[in-house]
Amino acid sequence: MACAGNFIEQGFQYTGALRVLQMIFSYEYLWIQLRVKGGAYGCMSGFKRNGESYFVSYRDPHLKRTLEVYQGIPDYVRNFQAEEREMTKYIIGTISGKDVPKTPQMQGSISKTAWFCGITEEMVQKERDEILQADVEDIRGLAPLIEAILEEKAICVVGSETAVQKEKEIFGEIKSLIGSGTV
C-alpha cells in the first residue's frame, strides 16, 4: 500500500531533517508497525526536494491497518523522543548513505542529474548541514509537513482482487490493471 502527497504544494520547504526522519522510519515507526507487528514484507518512505513524498508497504496482508499506521505518523513525529546517542546514530546512518566513495562514472551521473534538476553545490551543502545539525525538536517540527502529505489522501494498492475487495471501503476507486475486470 502506498500513500503519497506533496508538501511543497502545501507551502512547506524541503529540509535535510527529512532525510533523518526517513532513517528513523526505517528503523523505528514504519519498520516496527508495518514489518514487525503488521507482517508486511517491507516498508519504505521518501521525501524529495520537489515535495513529492511517499509511505509504502509491500506484500502487506493488512491494508486497512497499514492505512491507520500511516495516519498515526504525525502523532509519532510530534511526540518523537530520542536521547542524544540515538539521534547521533540516526544522523550517522543518514549521512553515511550520502557521503560514500563514488567512481568517476557515479560522480558524473550525480552531476548530470543535479544539473538537470537545478541542484547546486550550495543546496547539497545546506542539506548536509541540516542533517548533521538535526535534533529532536527539528524532527518534531516536521509533524505539520507530514499531515499535509497525508491530507492529500492519495493511496494506491497493487494487489490481489480478493485483498483489495476485502478492504474496498478505504478506496475511492478500484481499477483493474489487467483485463477488463473490476479490480
Backbone torsions as a table, in degrees:
resi	resn	phi	psi	omega
1	MET	NA	134.9	178.1
2	ALA	-119.2	142.4	174.6
3	CYS	-130.3	127.3	-174.0
4	ALA	-135.6	162.2	176.9
5	GLY	-174.0	177.6	-178.3
6	ASN	-129.6	114.8	-177.4
7	PHE	-79.1	-25.8	177.5
8	ILE	-64.8	-43.3	178.6
9	GLU	-62.7	-18.7	179.1
10	GLN	-97.7	7.5	174.5
11	GLY	93.8	9.2	179.6
12	PHE	-97.2	161.9	-179.8
13	GLN	-109.7	152.2	174.8
14	TYR	-73.8	143.2	175.2
15	THR	-144.2	150.0	178.1
16	GLY	-62.1	-20.9	177.5
17	ALA	-61.0	-25.3	176.5
18	LEU	-64.2	-33.3	177.2
19	ARG	-66.9	-37.3	177.2
20	VAL	-67.2	-43.1	178.0
21	LEU	-59.8	-40.4	177.2
22	GLN	-59.1	-41.4	177.5
23	MET	-65.0	-41.9	178.7
24	ILE	-60.4	-45.4	178.0
25	PHE	-60.1	-36.7	-178.1
26	SER	-65.8	-28.2	-178.1
27	TYR	-108.6	-19.3	-173.9
28	GLU	-119.7	-105.8	-166.4
29	TYR	-50.3	-61.9	-176.5
30	LEU	-64.1	-44.1	-178.8
31	TRP	-60.5	-49.0	-177.4
32	ILE	-68.1	-47.5	-175.8
33	GLN	-69.7	-41.3	-174.8
34	LEU	-91.6	-44.0	-176.6
35	ARG	-85.2	-56.5	-173.7
36	VAL	-70.2	-53.3	-177.3
37	LYS	-86.4	-34.5	-173.6
38	GLY	-91.2	-16.4	177.5
39	GLY	82.0	7.9	175.4
40	ALA	-66.5	151.4	-179.8
41	TYR	-68.3	-30.4	179.0
42	GLY	-171.7	175.3	178.9
43	CYS	-155.4	160.8	177.6
44	MET	-159.8	166.9	175.7
45	SER	-146.4	162.6	178.8
46	GLY	-160.3	149.2	179.9
47	PHE	-137.0	112.5	-178.8
48	LYS	-93.9	159.6	178.9
49	ARG	-58.6	-30.8	-179.0
50	ASN	-82.6	3.3	176.9
51	GLY	97.3	-16.8	179.9
52	GLU	-63.6	127.4	-174.6
53	SER	-139.9	155.7	-177.8
54	TYR	-154.5	155.1	170.4
55	PHE	-128.5	129.1	-173.2
56	VAL	-137.4	138.7	166.9
57	SER	-120.9	154.6	176.2
58	TYR	-137.3	150.7	-172.3
59	ARG	50.2	54.8	-171.4
60	ASP	-102.1	118.9	-178.1
61	PRO	-82.5	-6.3	-173.2
62	HIS	-131.8	77.9	-174.8
63	LEU	-61.8	-48.4	-177.9
64	LYS	-63.8	-42.9	178.7
65	ARG	-62.7	-40.0	179.7
66	THR	-63.4	-41.2	177.2
67	LEU	-61.4	-39.2	176.5
68	GLU	-64.6	-37.8	176.5
69	VAL	-62.7	-45.1	177.7
70	TYR	-58.8	-42.9	-179.3
71	GLN	-66.8	-20.4	177.7
72	GLY	-85.9	-6.2	-177.8
73	ILE	-58.9	-46.3	-179.2
74	PRO	-57.6	-41.0	178.4
75	ASP	-65.1	-40.8	177.2
76	TYR	-58.9	-46.8	-177.8
77	VAL	-66.8	-44.1	-179.0
78	ARG	-60.0	-33.8	-177.7
79	ASN	-105.7	15.5	-177.4
80	PHE	-56.5	135.7	176.6
81	GLN	-133.9	139.4	175.4
82	ALA	-158.3	139.5	174.3
83	GLU	-73.1	165.0	-179.1
84	GLU	-57.1	-40.0	179.9
85	ARG	-62.3	-42.8	178.7
86	GLU	-64.5	-44.2	179.2
87	MET	-61.4	-39.3	178.5
88	THR	-61.8	-40.6	176.7
89	LYS	-61.9	-44.0	179.3
90	TYR	-63.0	-41.7	-179.4
91	ILE	-66.9	-44.4	178.3
92	ILE	-62.2	-43.5	178.3
93	GLY	-61.3	-37.8	179.7
94	THR	-70.1	-50.1	-175.0
95	ILE	-70.9	-29.2	179.6
96	SER	-66.1	-27.9	176.1
97	GLY	-79.5	-17.5	-178.3
98	LYS	-93.2	-40.7	-176.2
99	ASP	-104.4	73.5	178.0
100	VAL	-112.4	151.4	176.6
101	PRO	-58.9	141.3	-177.7
102	LYS	-127.2	140.3	174.0
103	THR	-72.6	163.0	176.1
104	PRO	-56.6	-37.1	178.5
105	GLN	-64.6	-43.6	178.6
106	MET	-63.0	-44.2	-179.8
107	GLN	-62.7	-40.5	177.4
108	GLY	-63.0	-42.1	179.1
109	SER	-64.2	-43.1	179.0
110	ILE	-64.0	-43.9	-180.0
111	SER	-63.6	-41.6	179.4
112	LYS	-62.8	-46.4	179.4
113	THR	-61.9	-44.2	179.2
114	ALA	-60.4	-42.5	-179.6
115	TRP	-62.4	-47.3	-179.2
116	PHE	-66.1	-29.6	-178.3
117	CYS	-92.9	-2.8	179.4
118	GLY	73.6	27.4	-179.7
119	ILE	-92.7	120.9	-178.5
120	THR	-95.4	166.9	176.3
121	GLU	-62.2	-33.6	178.8
122	GLU	-64.4	-39.8	178.7
123	MET	-65.3	-40.8	179.4
124	VAL	-64.7	-42.4	179.3
125	GLN	-67.5	-39.1	177.9
126	LYS	-60.7	-44.3	178.0
127	GLU	-61.3	-44.1	179.1
128	ARG	-59.7	-45.4	179.2
129	ASP	-62.1	-42.4	179.8
130	GLU	-65.1	-35.5	175.9
131	ILE	-64.9	-50.7	-175.5
132	LEU	-65.8	-26.3	-177.6
133	GLN	-98.3	-2.0	-176.1
134	ALA	-60.1	138.6	175.5
135	ASP	-133.9	-179.3	-176.8
136	VAL	-56.7	-41.3	-179.4
137	GLU	-65.2	-36.4	176.7
138	ASP	-62.6	-41.5	179.2
139	ILE	-65.8	-47.5	178.7
140	ARG	-58.7	-35.8	-179.5
141	GLY	-66.9	-10.2	179.5
142	LEU	-85.6	-6.1	-177.6
143	ALA	-56.2	-45.5	178.3
144	PRO	-63.5	-34.0	176.8
145	LEU	-63.3	-44.0	178.1
146	ILE	-63.7	-41.5	177.3
147	GLU	-59.0	-41.0	179.7
148	ALA	-62.9	-39.0	177.8
149	ILE	-62.5	-49.3	-176.1
150	LEU	-70.1	-26.6	-180.0
151	GLU	-63.4	-21.9	178.4
152	GLU	-68.4	-21.3	178.3
153	LYS	52.0	37.9	177.0
154	ALA	-91.5	98.6	179.7
155	ILE	-119.0	151.3	-179.5
156	CYS	-149.7	140.2	176.0
157	VAL	-132.8	133.6	169.3
158	VAL	-113.2	115.4	-176.0
159	GLY	-166.1	-172.4	-178.8
160	SER	-68.9	150.7	179.1
161	GLU	-58.6	-39.8	-178.9
162	THR	-61.8	-47.7	-178.1
163	ALA	-65.6	-40.9	-179.1
164	VAL	-69.0	-44.9	179.9
165	GLN	-63.5	-33.9	179.5
166	LYS	-60.8	-31.8	-177.9
167	GLU	-115.2	28.1	-172.1
168	LYS	-58.5	-23.6	-178.5
169	GLU	-67.5	-17.8	-179.7
170	ILE	-87.1	-6.9	-177.9
171	PHE	-106.4	141.7	174.8
172	GLY	-77.3	-29.7	-176.7
173	GLU	-153.8	143.8	177.3
174	ILE	-123.7	129.2	-179.9
175	LYS	-129.7	148.5	175.3
176	SER	-85.3	135.4	176.0
177	LEU	-83.9	-27.2	-177.7
178	ILE	-128.1	133.4	177.6
179	GLY	75.5	-161.2	-176.3
180	SER	-115.2	20.8	179.0
181	GLY	-69.2	178.1	-178.6
182	THR	-85.4	-14.7	179.7
183	VAL	-125.1	NA	NA
